[in-house]
Amino acid sequence: MNHRLVEVEGGRIHLAEEGSGPLVLLVHGFPESWYSWRHQLPALAAAGFRAVAIDVRGYGRSSKPPEVEAYRMLAHVSDNVGVVRALGEERAAIAGHDWGSPIAANSALLRPDVFERVALLSVPYTPRGGPRPTSIFARAGGEEEFYVSYFQAVGRAEAEIEPDVRGWLRGLYAALSGEHHVNVFTVPAGGRMRDRFPDAAWLPEDDLDVYAGEFERTGFFGALARYRNVDRDWEDLAAWDGAPIRQPSLFLGGEHDATRGWLARVIEEQAATMPGLTGSHTIAGAGHWVQQERPDEVNRLLVEWLRAR
């Protein structure tokens, strides 16, 4: 597998690449890295595609600007276009998981000339609209605090996570897995997210080594800055209010993904918000980390979708 840095406007993006053929760009979510696509890279390459998984800006070996506003959605879309161009391509399919899903969706929405197909894993496409996001999230947790609100103040979540990066990651990965599927999206008053993590592990220790090693080196500012731009995104994307994604699209979600509860309506509305939707699949037994929990099934569905023309 080839690893390298490519230059984009505003910085450098680290990527892992395997195979040749039509380009498929893979975008990870929180709190992960290119490594969350480790099972898909060789499978897509074997199927005749050029598979590229990036470290999103703020993660891993990619650039980490010090300003919160540098992590707005428009910057991530620009990064993805820059990667495609740096690889000598004009067009690509794009797939995203967790936060990578909105990044992939908006890349397809804003640059349909570049991204001809889009696959969304775990998080469905939510068109821009409604009130300011932070005002919605402030009400979402009821008497408790919704996790996106908890992440807003710089330094607050970092103070919970960074003293024990490995333990925090182990707990979150276990909580959102299909094996445990614990809802950790609200935080009790005066409490921490990790207070609800199960005393268990899901991810094998050697895989946890990779994630923990990167976050112990970089810290969590860049990763959390994505959450701290939801209002800027709402302002930046005003011209695309309610806009559908028309390219051929795919949605894959885990049966036991805790996000399905509060995103159920959005999933039901995909036929309208993504009129090019060619498949929506629930992966039995999987939780939030669907492409790591059920790699064979995800690989099969991705390859079938990519080959359908």
C-alpha positions in Angstrom: 0.0 0.0 0.0 1.4 3.4 -1.1 1.4 6.2 1.5 2.3 9.8 0.6 1.4 13.4 1.1 -0.2 15.5 -1.6 -0.3 19.2 -1.8 -3.7 21.0 -1.8 -4.6 24.6 -1.4 -3.9 25.4 2.3 -1.9 22.4 3.2 -1.0 18.8 2.7 -3.2 15.7 2.8 -1.9 12.3 3.8 -3.3 9.4 1.8 -3.1 5.6 1.5 -3.5 4.3 -2.0 -3.9 0.9 -3.6 -4.8 -0.2 -7.1 -5.5 1.4 -10.5 -8.5 2.2 -12.5 -11.4 4.6 -11.7 -10.7 6.7 -8.6 -12.6 6.1 -5.4 -11.9 8.6 -2.6 -12.6 7.3 1.0 -13.2 9.8 3.7 -13.2 8.8 7.4 -15.1 10.2 10.4 -14.6 10.9 14.1 -12.5 9.8 15.8 -10.6 7.7 13.2 -8.2 8.0 10.3 -7.5 6.6 6.9 -7.0 3.3 8.7 -10.8 2.8 9.2 -10.8 2.0 5.4 -8.0 -0.7 5.7 -10.4 -3.5 4.7 -11.8 -1.6 1.7 -8.6 -0.5 0.1 -7.4 -3.9 -1.0 -10.9 -5.1 -1.9 -11.6 -2.1 -4.1 -8.1 -2.5 -5.7 -8.8 -6.1 -6.4 -12.1 -5.2 -8.1 -10.2 -2.8 -10.5 -10.5 0.5 -8.8 -7.9 3.0 -7.6 -8.8 3.3 -3.9 -7.5 6.2 -1.9 -8.2 6.8 1.8 -7.2 10.2 3.2 -6.4 11.5 6.7 -8.9 14.3 6.9 -7.4 17.7 7.7 -6.6 17.9 11.4 -6.0 14.1 11.6 -3.0 11.9 11.3 -0.3 13.1 8.9 -2.4 15.8 7.2 -2.1 19.5 7.9 -3.5 20.8 11.1 -4.3 24.5 10.9 -4.5 26.3 14.3 -7.8 28.2 13.6 -11.1 26.6 14.3 -12.7 28.2 11.2 -10.1 26.4 9.0 -12.2 23.2 9.4 -15.4 24.5 7.9 -17.1 22.2 5.4 -16.0 24.3 2.4 -12.4 23.7 3.3 -13.0 19.9 3.4 -14.7 20.0 0.0 -11.8 21.9 -1.3 -9.4 19.4 0.1 -11.2 16.5 -1.6 -11.2 18.3 -5.0 -7.5 19.1 -4.4 -6.7 15.4 -3.8 -8.5 14.3 -7.0 -6.5 16.9 -9.0 -3.2 16.1 -7.3 -3.7 12.4 -8.3 -4.1 13.5 -11.9 -7.8 12.7 -12.2 -10.8 14.8 -13.2 -13.6 12.8 -11.7 -14.0 10.3 -8.8 -16.5 8.4 -6.8 -16.5 9.4 -3.1 -17.5 7.5 0.0 -17.7 8.8 3.5 -18.3 7.4 7.0 -19.6 9.3 10.1 -18.4 12.9 9.7 -16.8 11.7 6.4 -20.4 11.1 5.2 -21.5 14.8 5.3 -18.1 15.8 3.9 -18.6 13.3 1.0 -22.2 14.4 0.5 -21.3 18.1 0.4 -18.5 17.4 -2.0 -20.9 15.7 -4.3 -23.5 18.6 -3.8 -21.0 21.4 -4.4 -18.8 19.8 -7.0 -20.9 17.4 -9.1 -18.4 18.1 -11.9 -15.8 16.2 -9.9 -17.7 13.7 -7.8 -19.9 11.5 -10.0 -21.1 9.1 -7.4 -21.4 9.2 -3.6 -21.7 6.5 -0.9 -22.7 7.4 2.7 -22.0 5.1 5.6 -23.8 5.4 9.0 -24.8 9.0 8.6 -27.4 9.9 5.9 -27.5 13.1 3.9 -29.2 16.0 5.8 -29.7 19.0 3.5 -29.0 22.4 4.8 -32.0 24.0 6.4 -33.9 24.8 9.5 -32.7 27.0 12.4 -29.1 27.5 13.3 -27.6 24.1 14.2 -26.3 24.9 17.7 -29.8 26.1 18.7 -31.2 22.7 17.6 -28.5 20.8 19.5 -29.0 22.9 22.6 -32.5 21.4 22.8 -31.7 17.9 21.5 -30.5 16.4 24.8 -33.5 17.4 26.9 -32.4 17.7 30.5 -28.9 16.5 29.5 -26.4 18.0 27.1 -26.2 16.7 23.5 -22.7 15.7 22.6 -22.3 18.2 19.8 -23.0 21.0 22.3 -20.6 19.4 24.7 -17.9 19.6 22.0 -18.4 23.3 21.2 -16.1 25.0 23.7 -12.4 24.6 22.8 -10.6 22.7 25.5 -13.6 21.2 27.2 -13.8 17.8 25.5 -10.0 17.8 25.1 -9.7 17.9 28.9 -11.8 14.7 29.1 -10.1 12.8 26.3 -6.4 13.7 26.1 -5.3 12.5 29.6 -6.2 9.0 28.5 -6.5 8.9 24.8 -6.3 5.1 24.5 -8.9 4.4 27.2 -11.3 7.0 25.8 -11.0 5.6 22.3 -11.4 2.0 23.5 -14.6 3.0 25.4 -16.2 5.0 22.5 -15.4 2.3 19.9 -17.0 -0.3 22.1 -20.0 1.8 23.0 -21.0 2.4 19.4 -20.2 -1.1 18.1 -22.9 -3.6 17.2 -21.6 -5.8 20.1 -22.5 -3.2 22.8 -24.5 -0.4 21.0 -24.7 2.0 24.0 -26.2 5.5 23.4 -23.6 8.0 24.5 -24.9 11.0 22.6 -26.0 12.9 25.7 -23.9 13.9 28.7 -25.4 14.2 32.2 -25.1 17.6 33.8 -21.6 18.0 35.2 -20.6 14.6 33.7 -18.5 13.3 30.9 -19.1 11.3 27.8 -16.9 8.5 29.0 -19.1 8.0 32.1 -21.5 6.0 29.9 -18.8 4.0 28.0 -19.0 0.2 28.7 -16.2 -1.4 30.6 -15.4 -3.5 27.5 -13.3 -3.5 24.3 -14.4 -4.1 20.8 -11.5 -3.1 18.6 -8.5 -5.4 18.7 -5.5 -4.1 20.5 -3.2 -3.8 17.5 -5.8 -1.7 15.6 -6.4 0.4 18.7 -2.6 0.9 18.8 -2.8 2.7 15.4 -5.6 5.1 16.3 -4.3 5.8 19.8 -0.8 6.4 18.5 -2.0 9.0 16.1 -4.2 10.9 18.5 -1.6 10.8 21.3 0.7 12.5 18.8 -1.7 15.1 17.4 -4.2 15.7 20.1 -7.9 16.2 19.4 -8.2 19.9 18.4 -8.4 19.3 14.7 -10.8 16.4 15.0 -13.2 18.3 17.3 -13.0 21.5 15.2 -15.3 19.9 12.7 -18.1 20.0 15.3 -17.2 23.6 16.1 -18.0 24.7 12.5 -21.6 23.6 12.3 -23.0 27.1 12.4 -20.4 28.4 9.9 -21.4 25.5 7.6 -25.0 26.6 7.9 -24.1 30.1 6.9 -21.7 29.0 4.1 -24.2 26.6 2.5 -27.2 29.0 2.5 -27.4 29.0 -1.3 -27.9 25.2 -1.2 -30.7 25.2 1.3 -32.7 22.1 0.9 -30.8 21.1 -2.3 -30.9 17.4 -3.2 -27.9 15.2 -4.3 -28.7 13.9 -7.8 -25.7 11.7 -8.6 -26.0 7.9 -8.2 -25.8 7.3 -4.4 -25.7 4.6 -1.8 -26.5 4.4 1.9 -25.2 1.7 4.3 -26.0 1.7 8.0 -25.6 -0.8 10.8 -28.6 -2.5 12.4 -27.5 -1.5 15.9 -26.1 2.0 15.1 -27.2 4.3 17.9 -27.4 7.2 15.4 -30.3 5.5 13.6 -32.6 6.6 16.5 -32.2 10.3 16.0 -31.6 10.2 12.3 -34.5 7.8 11.4 -36.6 10.5 9.7 -33.6 11.6 7.6 -33.0 8.0 6.5 -36.7 7.7 5.5 -36.5 10.9 3.4 -33.5 9.8 1.3 -35.6 9.1 -1.8 -36.4 12.8 -1.9 -33.1 14.2 -0.7 -31.1 11.8 -2.9 -33.2 11.1 -6.0 -30.2 9.2 -7.5 -30.3 6.7 -4.6 -29.8 3.2 -6.0 -29.6 1.3 -2.7 -30.1 1.7 1.0 -29.0 -1.2 3.1 -29.1 -2.1 6.8 -26.1 -4.3 7.8 -27.3 -7.0 10.2 -25.5 -7.1 13.6 -23.3 -4.0 12.8 -23.1 -0.9 14.9 -21.7 2.5 13.9 -18.3 1.3 12.7 -20.0 -0.6 9.8 -17.1 -0.9 7.4 -14.8 -2.3 10.1 -17.4 -4.5 11.7 -18.8 -6.1 8.6 -16.0 -5.5 5.9 -17.0 -8.3 3.6 -20.6 -7.2 3.2 -19.7 -3.6 2.9 -17.0 -4.4 0.3 -19.5 -6.4 -1.7 -22.1 -3.7 -1.7 -19.6 -1.0 -2.6 -18.1 -2.9 -5.5 -21.6 -3.8 -6.8 -22.6 -0.2 -6.6 -19.4 1.1 -8.2 -19.7 -1.3 -11.1 -23.3 -0.5 -11.8 -23.5 2.1 -14.6 
